[in-house]
Amino acid sequence: MNRQQEKITALYRGEGGDLMANYTRSLIEKWVALYVRLSRDDDNEGDSNSISHQVEILTKYAKEHGIENFKIYKDDGFSGTNFNRPGFQEMMGDIESGLVSMVVVKDMSRFGRNYLEVGMYTEIRFPEMGVRFIAVNDGVDSEREDNDFTPFRNIIKNISHSGKVSNDFSLFGRF
């Protein structure tokens, strides 16, 4: 985060007085969150999923779509099976503060591997907060009407990941 974004974030979250925070909110242009993640397990997949490669893909996407105001959130070495990741938590804090208009990831598995929780964010929380979600390589864009198969695509990716089923079996306990 650059210095200007740090100052804006502090003001926007109300640090320095409510009046100033409210005034700042009305003046601030929201930014786009470019989220990248790589777990230790994903290292086996080679350079195609490396953090630098994901950043390259997402910044290229941003440039091609006229997105100039963005912030990169990184979680390097964190599993996608839970969402208690520092970069993800920082991004969610910015989203909840109303600073983020859109989240862009390379693919659904970079966002997370727990398909129930991924769906909770992409299908419920983000729309409630007015945040658009895009998974570049999966062709997912929450503004389009043809995203009905996104949850199923994420389930298949979890099952096919490294030839094993995800360690999250919480769904089965509900039946």
Beta strands, then each sheet from edge to edge (+ up, - down):
strand 1: 31-38
strand 2: 70-76
strand 3: 100-105
strand 4: 132-135
strand 5: 140-141
sheet 1: 2+ 1+ 3+ 4+ 5-
end
